[in-house]
Amino acid sequence: MACKAEELRQIPLFALLDDEEIAVLAAQVQIKKFAARQRIYKLDEPGRHAYVMMSGAVRVTTVDRDHQEVLVDEPRDGEFFGFASMLEDTPHQTTALAMEETTCVQVSRDDIAALLQQKPMAGMDMLTVVSRQFHASQALIRLRVSRNSNEVIEEEMGFGDRIADSVARFGGSWTFIILFGVALSIYASANVALKGRAWDPYPFILLNLFLSMLAAIQAPVIMMSQNRQDTKDRVRGELDYDVNLRAESEIQNLSSKLNLLTEKIGDVDDLLREQLKLNNQPDRVP
């Protein structure tokens, strides 16, 4: 179906084009309508066309290395999909499925070439709009990728936090216990051996003072490290929640597809039974 210039003017991708450029493009492109659950294009299909949303809802997905479906985009009215494969003339790297009755503008390489031949500067305007959506897609991918909890924690740590963790790590090790025990033994033995010349004779009052000061300093440092550990646990819990939420969403999508498949099979079964009745044949459909 032919497209009108007024319809193209409402699409952000062509918003920077002037009236003449819009008229040239409108004479080239076509409007396509898709029914609910109709596939617009599939993965590895030749990328002859790209599409711009006018109304409806589309889900653009791909398949990762684990053969799991990954949501790439859910374009809204005025947004486009499939342009990279169309411009490169390569197979589509995604699958586009209309979730409801959808109307799109279908664009091909020839359409773009015809526009650029007559209006070369229109290409720069379109590239500007394409770059904006490319940045938006990058942001979406960054949000989807699972973050490493250790990296997130390292980014939030300050100099004091690192010192506190180091002190707590050393203070809770066998190295500290052995070295501290040896130092106390040497200190006590030296004061006992010197007798009257000892700088801290039994009951080692000066040593007790040093130990009290050490405990007074060490306790809050260890508490600081413990608070850091609580923060680490909270960050890990939040990241685990994000992963679980995505897993739940994928399971729900899978259940929805299974239910839809069951409904489609039932529709096919009903059609076959009706066809057999029309042909006056025995009902052999189980």
C-alpha positions as CSV (number, residue, x, y, z in Angstrom):
1,M,0.0,0.0,0.0
2,A,1.4,3.4,-0.9
3,C,2.5,5.8,1.8
4,K,1.4,9.4,2.2
5,A,3.9,12.2,2.9
6,E,1.8,13.3,5.9
7,E,2.3,9.9,7.5
8,L,6.0,10.0,7.0
9,R,6.2,13.4,8.6
10,Q,5.1,12.0,11.9
11,I,8.0,9.5,12.0
12,P,11.0,10.6,14.0
13,L,13.4,8.9,11.6
14,F,12.3,11.3,8.8
15,A,11.6,14.3,11.1
16,L,14.7,16.2,9.8
17,L,13.7,15.8,6.1
18,D,12.2,18.7,4.3
19,D,9.0,18.6,2.2
20,E,10.7,17.7,-1.0
21,E,12.7,14.9,0.6
22,I,9.6,13.6,2.3
23,A,7.7,13.6,-1.0
24,V,10.5,11.7,-2.8
25,L,10.6,9.1,0.0
26,A,6.8,8.7,0.1
27,A,6.8,7.7,-3.5
28,Q,9.3,4.9,-2.8
29,V,8.2,3.2,0.4
30,Q,5.2,1.0,1.2
31,I,3.0,0.5,4.2
32,K,2.7,-3.0,5.4
33,K,0.1,-4.4,7.9
34,F,0.7,-7.4,10.1
35,A,-1.7,-9.5,12.1
36,A,-1.2,-10.4,15.7
37,R,1.5,-13.0,16.2
38,Q,2.5,-12.7,12.6
39,R,6.3,-12.9,12.0
40,I,7.7,-9.9,10.1
41,Y,11.0,-11.5,9.4
42,K,13.1,-14.2,11.0
43,L,16.7,-14.8,12.0
44,D,19.1,-15.4,9.0
45,E,16.4,-14.3,6.6
46,P,17.8,-12.0,3.8
47,G,17.6,-8.5,5.0
48,R,15.9,-6.9,2.0
49,H,13.7,-4.6,4.0
50,A,13.6,-2.6,7.2
51,Y,10.6,-1.3,9.0
52,V,9.4,1.8,10.8
53,M,6.7,1.4,13.4
54,M,3.5,3.4,12.8
55,S,1.1,1.6,15.2
56,G,0.9,-1.7,17.1
57,A,3.6,-3.6,19.0
58,V,6.6,-5.5,17.8
59,R,9.0,-7.8,19.7
60,V,12.6,-8.0,18.3
61,T,14.6,-11.0,19.6
62,T,17.7,-13.0,18.9
63,V,19.3,-16.2,20.1
64,D,22.4,-16.3,22.2
65,R,25.1,-19.0,22.4
66,D,23.0,-21.0,24.9
67,H,20.2,-21.1,22.4
68,Q,18.1,-18.8,24.7
69,E,15.9,-16.2,23.3
70,V,17.1,-12.7,24.1
71,L,15.0,-9.6,23.9
72,V,16.8,-7.0,21.8
73,D,14.2,-4.3,21.4
74,E,10.5,-3.5,21.6
75,P,10.2,-0.5,19.2
76,R,7.5,2.0,19.9
77,D,5.6,4.1,17.3
78,G,8.1,6.0,15.1
79,E,11.0,3.7,15.9
80,F,12.6,1.4,13.4
81,F,14.1,-2.1,13.3
82,G,16.0,-4.2,10.8
83,F,17.9,-1.3,9.3
84,A,21.4,-2.6,9.9
85,S,20.8,-5.8,7.9
86,M,18.9,-3.9,5.2
87,L,21.7,-1.3,4.7
88,E,24.5,-4.0,4.8
89,D,22.4,-6.3,2.6
90,T,23.1,-9.2,5.0
91,P,20.8,-11.7,6.7
92,H,18.8,-10.5,9.6
93,Q,20.5,-11.1,13.0
94,T,17.1,-10.9,14.8
95,T,13.5,-12.1,14.6
96,A,10.7,-9.6,14.5
97,L,7.2,-10.6,15.6
98,A,4.1,-8.5,15.7
99,M,2.5,-8.9,19.1
100,E,-0.8,-7.3,17.9
101,E,-2.1,-5.8,14.7
102,T,0.7,-3.7,13.5
103,T,1.3,-1.1,10.8
104,C,4.8,-0.4,9.5
105,V,6.5,1.5,6.8
106,Q,8.6,-0.9,4.7
107,V,11.9,0.5,3.5
108,S,14.4,-1.1,1.1
109,R,18.0,-0.2,0.0
110,D,16.6,0.9,-3.3
111,D,14.2,3.3,-1.6
112,I,17.1,4.9,0.3
113,A,19.3,5.0,-2.8
114,A,16.6,6.8,-4.8
115,L,16.2,9.4,-2.0
116,L,19.9,10.0,-1.8
117,Q,20.3,10.3,-5.5
118,Q,17.8,13.2,-5.6
119,K,18.5,14.6,-2.1
120,P,22.0,13.7,-0.9
121,M,21.8,15.7,2.3
122,A,18.9,13.7,3.4
123,G,21.3,10.9,4.3
124,M,23.0,13.0,7.0
125,D,19.6,13.8,8.6
126,M,18.7,10.1,8.7
127,L,22.1,9.1,10.1
128,T,21.6,11.6,12.9
129,V,18.4,10.0,13.9
130,V,19.8,6.5,13.5
131,S,22.8,7.3,15.8
132,R,20.4,8.4,18.5
133,Q,18.6,5.0,18.5
134,F,21.9,3.2,18.3
135,H,23.0,4.9,21.6
136,A,19.7,4.0,23.2
137,S,20.1,0.4,22.2
138,Q,23.6,0.4,23.7
139,A,22.1,1.6,27.0
140,L,19.6,-1.2,26.9
141,I,22.3,-3.8,26.3
142,R,24.3,-2.4,29.2
143,L,21.4,-2.7,31.5
144,R,20.6,-6.2,30.5
145,V,24.2,-7.6,30.9
146,S,24.7,-9.2,34.3
147,R,27.1,-7.2,36.4
148,N,30.0,-8.7,38.4
149,S,29.3,-8.1,42.0
150,N,33.0,-7.9,42.9
151,E,33.6,-5.2,40.3
152,V,30.6,-3.2,41.5
153,I,32.0,-3.4,45.1
154,E,35.5,-2.4,44.0
155,E,34.2,0.7,42.3
156,E,32.4,1.8,45.5
157,M,35.3,1.2,47.9
158,G,37.3,4.2,49.2
159,F,40.9,4.4,50.5
160,G,39.7,4.0,54.2
161,D,37.6,1.0,53.3
162,R,40.5,-0.7,51.7
163,I,42.7,-0.1,54.8
164,A,39.9,-1.4,57.1
165,D,39.6,-4.6,55.0
166,S,43.4,-5.1,55.1
167,V,43.6,-4.6,58.8
168,A,40.6,-7.0,59.4
169,R,42.1,-9.5,57.0
170,F,45.5,-9.4,58.7
171,G,44.1,-9.3,62.3
172,G,42.0,-12.5,61.6
173,S,44.9,-14.5,60.2
174,W,47.2,-17.1,61.8
175,T,50.1,-14.9,60.8
176,F,48.9,-12.1,63.2
177,I,48.2,-14.6,66.0
178,I,51.7,-16.2,65.7
179,L,53.6,-12.9,65.4
180,F,51.6,-11.3,68.2
181,G,52.2,-14.4,70.5
182,V,55.9,-14.4,69.8
183,A,56.1,-10.6,70.5
184,L,54.3,-11.0,73.8
185,S,56.5,-13.9,74.8
186,I,59.7,-12.0,74.0
187,Y,58.4,-8.9,75.8
188,A,57.4,-10.8,79.0
189,S,60.6,-12.9,79.0
190,A,62.9,-9.8,78.6
191,N,61.2,-8.0,81.5
192,V,61.4,-11.1,83.8
193,A,65.0,-11.7,82.9
194,L,66.1,-8.1,83.6
195,K,64.4,-8.2,87.1
196,G,65.2,-4.8,88.8
197,R,66.3,-3.2,85.5
198,A,63.1,-4.1,83.7
199,W,61.3,-1.2,82.1
200,D,57.9,-3.0,82.6
201,P,58.2,-5.4,85.5
202,Y,55.5,-7.9,86.4
203,P,52.5,-7.6,86.2
204,F,53.4,-5.7,83.0
205,I,51.3,-2.6,83.4
206,L,52.7,-0.9,80.4
207,L,52.0,-3.9,78.2
208,N,48.4,-4.0,79.4
209,L,48.1,-0.3,78.4
210,F,49.5,-1.0,74.9
211,L,47.1,-4.0,74.5
212,S,44.1,-1.9,75.6
213,M,45.0,0.8,73.1
214,L,45.5,-1.8,70.4
215,A,42.1,-3.3,71.2
216,A,40.4,0.2,71.2
217,I,41.8,0.9,67.8
218,Q,41.4,-2.5,66.3
219,A,37.7,-3.0,67.3
220,P,36.2,-0.1,65.3
221,V,38.4,-0.9,62.3
222,I,37.1,-4.5,62.3
223,M,33.5,-3.1,62.7
224,M,34.2,-0.9,59.6
225,S,35.2,-4.0,57.7
226,Q,32.2,-5.9,58.9
227,N,30.0,-3.0,57.7
228,R,31.7,-3.3,54.3
229,Q,30.9,-7.0,54.3
230,D,27.3,-6.3,55.0
231,T,27.3,-3.9,52.0
232,K,28.9,-6.6,49.8
233,D,26.2,-9.0,50.8
234,R,23.5,-6.4,50.0
235,V,25.0,-5.7,46.5
236,R,25.3,-9.4,45.8
237,G,21.7,-9.9,46.9
238,E,20.5,-7.1,44.6
239,L,22.4,-8.5,41.7
240,D,21.0,-12.0,42.4
241,Y,17.5,-10.5,42.5
242,D,18.0,-8.9,39.1
243,V,19.2,-12.2,37.7
244,N,16.2,-14.1,39.2
245,L,13.8,-11.4,37.9
246,R,15.1,-11.9,34.3
247,A,14.9,-15.7,34.7
248,E,11.3,-15.4,35.9
249,S,10.5,-13.2,32.9
250,E,12.1,-15.7,30.5
251,I,10.1,-18.5,32.1
252,Q,6.9,-16.5,31.8
253,N,7.6,-15.8,28.1
254,L,8.3,-19.5,27.5
255,S,5.0,-20.4,29.2
256,S,3.2,-17.9,27.1
257,K,4.6,-19.4,23.9
258,L,3.6,-22.9,25.0
259,N,0.1,-21.7,25.7
260,L,0.0,-20.0,22.3
261,L,1.3,-23.1,20.6
262,T,-1.4,-25.2,22.3
263,E,-4.1,-22.7,21.1
264,K,-2.7,-22.8,17.5
265,I,-2.7,-26.6,17.5
266,G,-6.3,-26.5,18.7
267,D,-7.3,-24.1,15.9
268,V,-5.6,-26.3,13.3
269,D,-7.5,-29.3,14.7
270,D,-10.8,-27.5,14.4
271,L,-10.1,-26.5,10.9
272,L,-9.2,-30.0,9.9
273,R,-12.4,-31.4,11.4
274,E,-14.5,-28.8,9.6
275,Q,-12.7,-29.5,6.3
276,L,-13.4,-33.3,6.7
277,K,-17.1,-32.6,7.4
278,L,-17.3,-30.5,4.3
279,N,-15.8,-33.2,2.3
280,N,-18.2,-35.8,3.8
281,Q,-15.2,-37.9,5.0
282,P,-15.0,-39.9,8.2
283,D,-13.7,-37.9,11.2
284,R,-10.2,-39.4,11.5
285,V,-8.6,-36.6,13.4
286,P,-7.8,-37.7,16.9
